[in-house]
Amino acid sequence: MFGYNNHIAAVREVQIGDQVLTANNVYISDNVHSYEDVSRPIMHQPVLFKRAVVIGDGCWIGENACIIGARVGNNCVVGANAVVTSDIPNYSVAVGVPAVVIKQYDPQLQVWVSKSRSL
């Protein structure tokens, strides 16, 4: 189920699993704009494939989140305003810019466990 005003841009591959829920204004892309040639405006430079995007089954993607060239595992939560540019493992909660995992489900304990964060 997709929220309003979602943007999905693919030059090669974006896969979205079953029973995925997105909030409004989510951006999902397998590509980035090239900016290496400083003698040319960015709009006149090529769009580059970054990496296939795969969003696993049962995920919840928060409002204004961006997923760019990364994989999101099954049953993950991506927090509002997060920017995901690296892979998120199954059963994780990821937030921030860039997104980091702050919580993961522990199948042995059968609870969600907070990850320690160092500043």
Summary of the structure (lengths in Angstrom):
residues: 119
radius of gyration: 15.5
end to end distance: 35.9
largest distance: 56.3
contacts: 352
relative contact order: 0.16
helix: 3%
strand: 39%
